[in-house]
Structure formats: structure tokens, C-alpha cells
Amino acid sequence: MRCTPKLLLSLLLFTSLTACTKVKIEDDPAEQAKATAVAEKYLKAFAEGNARLAMEMSETPFWGDGAVINSRTQLEIELAKQLQNVKGREFIVQNPRFLSIEELKVQMPKLYRELTVSDFTEDVHAVVIDLVFKGEPETGMILVRRLENGFWKVIGIGD
């Protein structure tokens, strides 16, 4: 009879551990919300000309409208160029939406092809954001990736 409690505890432990499987990001609204929040925060830092914060939120390799930037030093240089005349841009964020790479393939096939050519599709997700800038609607896209430590980083921008 002494083996029965051990056996029962072993079965409970095994059952508990198998129930702890990872939920895919595509099926996890909480992770999608985190990715979207990072993208919005990055966009705000970019619009404010805050290069330091934008760099903290970025990870290399970084995809920027067709070019892959592999080093942080080069990313800092490119980011500084982009931010020269940006500071103080006012915009309204509307309808941010998370897209898996498969959804991106369907909804933005040209962009997906460009990412594929650049070999930039592994663990990539996108946040598409509609903006109103100077009264004109625009659509922007922020590529994001969840790192092994669970933090989300921006790994690309485009439109």
C-alpha cells in the first residue's frame, strides 16, 4: 500500500508537467498585447526623436525597408539618420493589430516576399498600425520578436 501514494504523486506530477506546454504566440492574446505595446512605445520614441529608447527596444539583425542591418553600431548610425528631422512629430495611433508571419504572408504578400528574400522570417511577427499624421492616414509596420527571456524587441520597420 505504501507504493500507491508515491505512484499517485508521480502521476499527478507527470500530468501537471505535460499541461505546462507553451502556448503559441499566435494563440496567446497576452503575448500579442505585449508585442503591440512594444511596437506602440517604439513608434512613440521614434516620433519623439528618442534614439536612446529606440535603440534599447531594438535588436539586431534589424530589417529596415529591405535592408538587413546586422550590427548594433550600424543600427545606431542608421537610426540617427532617420531621427534627424523627426523630433516633435504629432500623430494619432489607430487600430494597432498583431500579425503572425503567416497572416503577414496573406495580408502583405509583397512585404512577405521581401522578408523571405532577405531570409528574415524566423520567429518574426508584425504589428500593423494605422496613423493619422497631419490629418492624413498612413499605415506603418513594426516587426517584433519575442526573445528567449520573454521580452519583446523591435527587429524592423517598414510601410
N, C-alpha and C positions, 0 to 999 in steps of 0.2 A: 504493500500500500504506500510505502514511502516514495516510490518512484512516480506515483500518479501526480503529486503536486509539482514535481520537477518537470514532468512531461507536459503538464498543463501550462506551466510558466513558460516553457520553451515554445510551445505552440502559440501562446499569446504574444511573445516577443517576436517570433517569426512573422506573425500576422501583422503586427504593428509596423515592423520594418518594411514589409512589402507594400504597406499602404502609404509609405512616405516617398513614393516615386515623384519625381519632378513633374510639375505641370508645365506644358509647353507655353512659351510666351504668347503665342497666338491664341491660347485658351485662357489666359490669365489677365483679367481686367485690371488688377492691381499693378502688374508689371507694365502693362500698356499705359496706364496713367502715369507711372514714374517716367517712362520714356517720353511721353508727351510733355510732362512738366520740365524735363531737362531741355527738350527742344525749345519750348517757350522761353525758358530762362536764358538759353544761349542766344536766341533771337533778340531778347531784350538787351543783353550785354553787348551784342553786336551793334544794335541801334544806338546804344549809349556811347559807343566807341571804347568800351571797356575791354581792351586787349588782354589784360591780365586774367580777368574772369573767363573770357572766351578760351584762352589757352588752357586754363585749369580744367575746363569742361571738355577739352578736345583730346583726341587720342590719334596716334598715327598707326598705320597709314591712314591718310585723310584724303577723301575724294572731293575735288573741287571743280565742278563743271567740266568733267572729262579728264582732268589731270590728277594723277595719284601722287601725293606728297608723302614721302617715306620718313623724313627726319623731322624732329620737333624744331630744330633750328630753321629749316626751310619753311616750316609751317608758320613760325613766328614772323619771318620776313614777309611771307605772302599775306598773313593776317594784318600786319602793319600797313601794307599797301592798300588793302581793302578798306581799312578803317580810317584812312587819311581824311576823307571828306564825309564821313558818316555821322559823326557825333551830333546828337540832338534830333535825330530823325524821329518824328512822331508818327505812330501808326496804331491801328486797331487790329487786334488778333481776332479772327473769327473762324469757327469751325475747325479747330485742330483735330486731326484724325490719324490714328496709328495704322500703318500698313505693314503686313509681313512682306517678305521678298516675293512670295507667290502672288499676293494682291497687287504689288507694285508691277509685276510682270504683266498682269491683265490690264490694270488701270493706266499705267505709264510705260507702254511697251518700248518706246524709243529710249527712255532713260534706262530701262532694264537692259536693253541691248548694249548701251554704252557701259554700264556697270559690268556686264558679262565680258565684254571685250577687254576691260581693264582688270578682269579677274577679281572683281570686288563685290562678291555676292554672299560670301560665307558669314553667317550669323549677323547679317545686315537687316535692319528694319528701317522703316521710314516714318516720319511724321510730316504729313502734308498740312500746311497752314494757309488759310486764306487771310490776306491782309488788306486793309484799306490804308493806302498811303497817299496823302494829298488828295483825298477824295476819289482816288482811282483804285479799283480792285486789282490785286495781284495774288499770285499763288507762289508760295515758296515750299521748299522741301528740305528737311534736315534728316540726314542719315544718322542712325544711332546703333549702338551695340551695347549689350549688357556684358560686362566683364565677369570673370570668374568670381570676383569678390562681391558680385551683386550690384555694383554701381553701374549706372548708365553713363556713357560718354558719347559725345558727338564725334562722328567719324566722316562727316561730309556735308556739303551744302549744294544746292542747285535750284533750278527753277524749270 
